[in-house]
Amino acid sequence: MFSPKILMILKVLGIVFLVLVVGVVGAGVYFYEFHVFKTVTVCLGERRVLNITCEKLEDCLFILDEGIGEGVKNSPDFVREKFDKIKEGIVGCDNFCTIRNVSIVGLGEDSYGKESCYDGEDEYSVEIRGKELVDLGFYYRSKENV
């Protein structure tokens, strides 16, 4: 049917195609799962005492959860997960609830010129990988359709 020369060329082309497919899939997995596109640093500064009494930290955490409104509650899952990891550092309870000043470094103009956390501030790094960018894309696309 086909000459041996044509069969050899088809085999070589098939192997090249498979190598390209494996390379593209491998690059996609790498950029989706592992590559850090952006690192954002959350800085927690000095505490302010709120005029809200508390008996335990959970009282203040509840107030924080209620106070953030729909901003974090309706965000993509990874934003809520990252926030849950640092919120115990944001509030405290010492007969009155305390809350720390929060600033973000690494968002360009939204960082207000701040290049790093100040001395004495606690730092939390948040790495944004491909899957988080995809989640943000779907989140903002769904917001446009509402």
Summary of the structure (lengths in Angstrom):
residues: 146
radius of gyration: 24.4
end to end distance: 59.0
largest distance: 88.4
contacts: 344
relative contact order: 0.19
helix: 53%
strand: 27%
